[in-house]
Every structure is written in C-alpha cells, then in structure tokens.
Amino acid sequence: MSRRGYVGVDGCPGGWLAVALSEDGQSWAADVYEHPHRLWEAHRGAKLLLIDMPIGLADGREPRACDALARELLKPGRASSIFAAPVREVLGASGYAEANALQREVSGRGLSRQSWGLVPKIRRLDELLQQDMEARRRFRESHPELCFAQLFGGPMRHGKKTPEGFAERLAHLRRVCAHADAIVAELLTRYMRKTLVRDDMLDALVLAVTGRFSGGVLREVPAEGDADRTGLRRTISFYKPEGRTFAAGLQEHV
C-alpha cells in the first residue's frame, strides 16, 4: 500500500510503529516491526519515511544544531521533548555507566538516562542507514511535537501522555485525516500496551500526515543542512502550511 506513499515511524516498546498513508489519502496501513530492516523491507516503495529518531549523531564537543533549533520552535511548553542526541562513540557502549563516561569524555557533557534508553534503537537505525544508501536517501528525521506545532498553530497545550494531551492531538488529526479514529482503533485492538502505547500511535500518524501534505517538500532545521562525519544528515524536518495552519481552517477531506 505504501508504494509512493508516506510513512511515519515512531519507536515503541515492541520495536517500531509504521503508519503509512497513500499519496491520495484513500488508504492506509499500520504495523509494528521488531527491527528497522524489516520495516524498510516492507516500505521500500514509499516516497518518504519520517522517523522520530536521531539520524546523524553529535561529533566531539559540538552538540547537534538541529536539536537546539527545534527546541526554539517548540517554546513555550514543549522544548523539553527534544532530547540531545548522543555522540557516535556511545553506540558501542555496553551499559549506561560506560556510555555516560564516553559521552563526557568526548563531548564534555554527560548522557541522560532518557537518551541512553534510545541508544539501542539509534544503533539499529544507524546500522541500516550506513549499509543502505537508498534508505539513507528516503528516511528523514522528524519530531512529532514539532510537526503538531507547525501544522496546527503552535505547541500542544497538554503533555502527550495525559488524557487531555491524547484528546487534543487526536482532535487535530481528525481534521486532516479521515482515517485517524480507525487507525487508532485498529492499533488498540491488535497490540497490547506492552508492545504499543497510545501516544506512539498519534506520533507516527502525525509524521505520516506531515509527509503526505508536504508532498516530499519539507522544511528543516538547520535550513542550510548539516551532516555528521559519516555523511548522515543532522536535520529535523517538518511541514508548515504557507499562510495559514490547519487549525485556522485548512482542512483535508479524504
């Protein structure tokens, strides 16, 4: 289904959730994959895959510019949702203590527990992108909270893990994706919460919606681009409707 369509990918307890929307918005698919290689095999025909995971890591003592710039766009209220990406040396660490020491030695800063929790997924995604040049071209790093803010007129009012935050985000998505409720209902039925939690569903969906409405033409920070020492882009992509937001009346009927 996702051939030439758009896929939003979010890490979840069971691996990786992919929500795919066709180019015309008439069809969709959603599945959890244990490994990013399997996800890529399933969606190799997609036009674009937006993923909420660092692509291109920090080098030395300079943090990624994209993280700082994305935080500025999420003020007030949601800037803390952007975690600092680790340095590449951390990917080889066997535990938090070793990773924290490596991060401090290379960058001069420690590694948060939250960032360490992402390292296994960052490592697996990095392996795919180092091995497959086509995957490198079609995966783009994005961030759900930044996508919500840019599409709907500003940062969300409530935290995404609260009932109010879930309702707020789903209400926005209903305005632009006629399948939003059906996608959430099917995922709630198919997967237990130990595999997939509710906010992951909306995160993946807003990334897919962002890809589809962009038509593959995204904005990114930093605008001039950036890359790490392996050539992976260090940018965070999003889409902002020109002149008005979806919240201000621009709707999609599919």
Sequence and secondary structure as in RCSB ss.txt:
>XXXX:A:sequence
MSRRGYVGVDGCPGGWLAVALSEDGQSWAADVYEHPHRLWEAHRGAKLLLIDMPIGLADGREPRACDALARELLK
PGRASSIFAAPVREVLGASGYAEANALQREVSGRGLSRQSWGLVPKIRRLDELLQQDMEARRRFRESHPELCFAQ
LFGGPMRHGKKTPEGFAERLAHLRRVCAHADAIVAELLTRYMRKTLVRDDMLDALVLAVTGRFSGGVLREVPAEG
DADRTGLRRTISFYKPEGRTFAAGLQEHV
>XXXX:A:secstr
  TTSEEEEEEETTEEEEEEE TTSS EEEEEESSHHHHHHHTTT SEEEEES  S BBTTB  HHHHHHHHHTT
TT GGGS    BGGGGG SSHHHHHHHHHHHHSS   HHHHHHHHHHHHHHHHHHH HHHHHHEEEB HHHHHHH
HHTSS SS TTSHHHHHHHHHHHHHH TTHHHHHHHHHHHS TTT  HHHHHHHHHHHHHHHHHTT  EEESTT 
 B TTS B  EEE   SSS GGGT     
